[in-house]
Amino acid sequence: MKIKAETLFAKARNLSIPVQPYNYRTTLILCQDPKTTSSHLADIISSDYGLSHRLITTVYSAFFSLERKDILSIRYMIVLIGMLNLKEMIIKAPILGRKDEDILILYLGAGLLISFLARRICELADMDWEKAEICGLLQNIGEVAAAASVPKIVKNSLVPDSYVIKRRRFARLCSGYNPRRLGERLARHWNLPELVRMAIIPDDFDLNSLPEEERTILQLVDLLNRLIKKGFSAKTTRSVIKNVCEEICELLGFRPIVLERAIVASVNGLESKCPTYYKHLEKTGLLKRILP
């Protein structure tokens, strides 16, 4: 099975990521409560890939015509669009169901886990965790879009004994696209901030031109992505995981125990806030491989 590049992009750009049922109901209820704060809503939306994606793409759509391109705060985005627009946005969202492909659920869970990790680690490092949270979430939007649009091609492109997409194989079936290229083009189509585009495909940009904190955030997100990709492979050894963790510690000046606690806290957060995604990731062995 092959697909033309423009056909794939046409499918992906109209992507409608499903929302976890509990988050769907809870956010709608909160939108009608005058006592609800943007921080309360942000806590729920940031733990749901579908809601976060819808909010970010809505804020950067032509309807809002934003002049600023550096808004990377879920809380601020909620304030910008207001409760009525937020409620309308949520009502139109599809709900995660049994019919959704397992491979899509895995990539949604992986994106959330990286987002949780990036936030937790940046909080400990006293860096801008809101930027890290969004960049961590959307760095795998290409994989999510591919899994939602062409799940059969994704499954046929996986590295053996792994849930990592073999880029060259995928590109042969998709007229030259690989998931990262697809994700970066989608980010441009949705008019997302350049920092998000850098998180998706950092090799295409000169990160040295960025302020030190933003450069460190992108380097962290890239390392976390590598950690999860390694964890997705049944052949990954403990030493490989340890090497990536050592790189993260070196980047931030962390002691290993600090990073280990951040990983445990993030996995526990995924289990409590996103049980469906947690269960799918647990079945792959990923969580067992990355936990200390």
VENJO-V629602 format. One line per field, one symbol per residue. phi: phi as a letter, one per 30 degrees, with the letter a starting at -180 (. if undefined). burial: 1 if it has 16 or more other C-alpha atoms within 10 Angstrom, else 0. Layout:
# VENJO-V629602
phi->???
burial->???
This chain:
# VENJO-V629602
phi->.bbdeddddddddcebddcdeddedddddddccdddcdddddddddcbdddddddddddcddechdddbbdbbedddddddiddddddddedddcdbddddedddddddddddddddddddddddhcddddddddddddcddddddddcbeddeddcddehaccddeddddddbhjdcedddddddddddidedddddddbdddbcddddeeddddddddedddddedddddcdddcddddddddddddddciddedddeddddddddddddcbeddeddddddiedddcdd
burial->0000100110011011111100110011011000000100110111111111111101110000000000111110110010100110110011110000001111111111111111111100001111111111111111111111111011101100011111101110110011111111111001111011111111000010000001111111111110111111100100001001110110010101001101110110111011011101100101101100
